[in-house]
Amino acid sequence: MKSAGYVVLFTIAGCSQGVCRSVGSALGTAPSPAGSAVLTVAVPTGVATAEPTGVEAQAADSGEQQALDEQIAPLRKGGRHLIAEPPDDAEEEAYVAWVAAAGLAAQNRQPPPAAPPGFALRVVPGRALWVLSEDGSRRQGAAAVVLRAGAAVPLIVEAPHTFFDRGTLPVALAVFEAQRARALVVNTSHRYGGGPKPSDAAGDDEGAEGAGGKGGADADGGAAKAEATGGGARAIGGERAGAEGATGAGGNHGARGGARDAGGGARGDIRAARERLAASLAFADVAHAERSFFLSAHRALLQSFPGIPAVQLHGFQDSSAPDAAAIASAVGHDADLERLLAPLRSVVSDGKVLAYPAEINKLGGATNVQARWSRQMGAPFYHLELSRALRDKLMEDEDFRRRFAAAFAGLVAGKGQTRPGLTP
C-alpha cells in the first residue's frame, strides 16, 4: 500500500526486488530520536516500508495474511519432500546472530543487518514486515522468520508442522496479524520428509496425519493432497526407496520389499540406507530436533526479547483425543495457562478446550525443544494442539478464525503490556 502520508522507517542498502543481503555501513545508523518521524531511506522502487497508523493500519491489516502467505509460499515450495538439514556450529552461530540482530533492528526501526551466506531478508511490499529466509542458493529446510518492524506486541507465534498438521499455517497467520505479534516462525520442510509418521517417532507426536490418510498433509499451495498410492510413502532421494521399497499399489515399503525392488540388494545395504534415513529424520521434526534452524530462530528471538511469550500451534487426529477440540499446556517463567484457556473456551463453545496435564495426559508437548529453551531462558511457552475438526472449521469460517485469533491477547498479560500494548 502506498500513501503520500507514509514515511519509511529504515535505510536499506544493497537491496534488489525487496531482497536485502547486506547493508554495509547502514547497520550502524542510530535509531530515530523519540518523536522523530523520518529516517534517511533508500528502498527498492515501488516498495513502501512505512508503518501505517490509525485507520490506515486497519485497512492494511485486512490484507496482511494474504501478503504474508504470498511471501511464504515460495519458501515452502517443494518442502513437502524436503528433509531439513541441521546447521553446523559456524552456520548456527552466524544464523542466531543475524536473527537476533534483525529482531532488535526491527523493534528499533533501524536498518536490517547483513544476512549470512545462503540467507536473505525480504521486505514485504507496502508493509512493515521483514521475512528472513534462505535465498534459494541451497535448500536446507531452514525456517521462514517474519518480523514486525516498529511497534508490535511482544509475542512469538510458531507453526513447526505446517505440511503435516493441516490448517496450522493459516491459523498462525491469523494469530500473528490479530495480535500484531513481533515474530512469526514457520517451517519450510516436512517433519518426516514427506512420508507418514514413523513407528518409532516421539511419544507425544501431535499429527499422525501423514500422506494417504484422512488428514493428508498440506501440499505446496496449501491444499490437502495425498502423495501416496495405497498408503505407501513417496520415495525421497532414492534412499527412502531403497530402504522401504518402491511405492506400489499395495503400499509395500518394508525392508523385504526394498530388497525385492532393488533386485535382491544385500541386507547390509538396506540396513545402512534405513539407518541413514533414520539419522536424517532425527533432524526433520523441528519441534523435537536438538539442532535445527527453527530452534536457532527461537533461541535468537528469546535472546533479543528476554521473557517474550511464545505460542506454538499443532494438530492432532480427532481419534487421538475424541473428547477434545483443543489441548493447551504452558511452561516457563510467568506462564499462566488460564490466560489462554478462558478466552479459547469462550470462542470454542461447541468443543472442549482441555488443559494438559490436569484434564488430559497426552498431547502436551512434553518433549518439545522450543518449550525447553523458553523455560531455560526464563520465558513462557504455550503449546496448543488443535483437532482436525476444529482446524477444518477454522479454515472454512473466516469470522470464527478471526475470533479464535483474538483469543490470544491475554498471553502478554503480566509482561508489562496490556492490549493494545505495543512495544516501540
Disulfide bonds with the S-S distance in Angstrom:
Cys15-Cys20 2.31
